[in-house]
Amino acid sequence: MKNNTEASLSIALPVQLLMEMFVKRRNLLDILQTLERYFPKIVAADPQAARRDVWKERQCRLQFRKLVLLLVRDDVYREQFLQDELEEEFGSLFMASTRRLLWEFLERLESILPEPRIDQ
């Protein structure tokens, strides 16, 4: 079962990747392939997750998927989004939040790993 940090990172890191692809003006086909890899239409739900958590994660993934598909389809909207909305939606605050989640995940991972032994 994923915890909230892991679930959030599993969305935030691919979001960053996809937004960076738009900023760098990557080929739209590459963006679509990356979208399918990280945000497929159908995702198997974690059977141990609470129904509410599954619904929230699914909605988040679907909304982001819709945004990316709109950005791919509509050149005018894409340019307007990159100029006016990207920083607000996925800029420095989003990046800071993602970094915080990553540190939380790494700290949790470090706490469950055994102490390293120098003699090994």
Secondary structure, 3 states (H helix, E strand, C coil): CCCHHHHHHHHHHHHHHHHHHHHCCCCHHHHHHHHHHHCCCCCCCCCCCCHHHHHHHHHHHHHHHHHHHHHHHCHHHHHHHHHHHHHHHHCHHHHHHHHHHHHHHHHHHHHHCCCCCCCC
